[in-house]
Amino acid sequence: MNVDILYFASLREALGREREAAELPETVRTVGELRSWLAGRGGAWAAALAPERAVRAARNHTMVQASERLQAGDEVAFFPPVTGG
């Protein structure tokens, strides 16, 4: 399954890219599994997407939980929580 992945704010800076297209293995079926798979790359990926880090996700422009199922062609965005004042 192919998905487009976008990284925003500090994640973009830590990972050195703002987007990528990825062919996912069959074992990656949810947003949470995608995050874990990306963190499995190690290094900056493991640090930026570690389970204890506050990272939000959106699937096709809608905020979702880690259990959200992925479909071919989805756009998944990862970003840190945003605060405003």
N, C-alpha and C positions, 0 to 999 in steps of 0.2 A: 504494500500500500504506500502510495506517495502522499506526503503532506508538505505544506509550506510552514516554516517555523520563523517567527519574528521575535526579536529580543529588544527590550526597551530599557532606557535609563541606565542604571548601574550595571545591569546584566549585559547590555550591549557593550559597555566599556570593558567589563571584565573578560568577556568572551572575544572581543575584537571583531565582532560582526553584528550586523543588524538583521540579517535574515539568511535562511538557507532552505533548500529543498532537500528532503530526505526520503529515502526508500526504507521503510520500517520493516523489521523482521516480523514474522507472524506472531511472535510472543508479545508484541507491543500493540495493545488494543484500546488503551485508555490514556487520558491526558497524564495521569499519574505514572503509568508505565513508560510513557514517552519521556517524562522528566527524569525518571530513574535511568532509562537507557542513555539519555544525553549525559547525565552525571557520571555514568560508567566510562565515559571517555577519559576520565581522570583529570588531574591538574586543575586548571581554572574552571573546567566544567564541573568537577566534583565539588569544588568550593562554592561556586555560584549557585548551584542547583541542589545543594545538600538538603536532606529532609528537614533539618532543623531551621533552615533559612526560610524567612517569610517571602514566598513567591506566589503571585497570583497568576491565573491563567484564563485565557479567553479562547473559545472555539468559534470561528466564524463570527467574530465581533460580539459574542455573548459571554459574559462571565460564567465560568463553570467550575465544578468540583473536580477533584482528581479522578473520580470514578466515571466521568463523562466518557462515553464510547467515541472512538474516532472512526471516521469514514474516509475513504480515498478522496483526495482533493481538498481536504480540510485545510484551513489556515488556523494555526495555533500560535497564540502570542503569550509570551512569558514576560512578567514585569514585577518589580518590587511594589509593595503597597505605597500608595501616594498619600501624603498628608498635605493639607492646605491651611491657609490662615486668612 
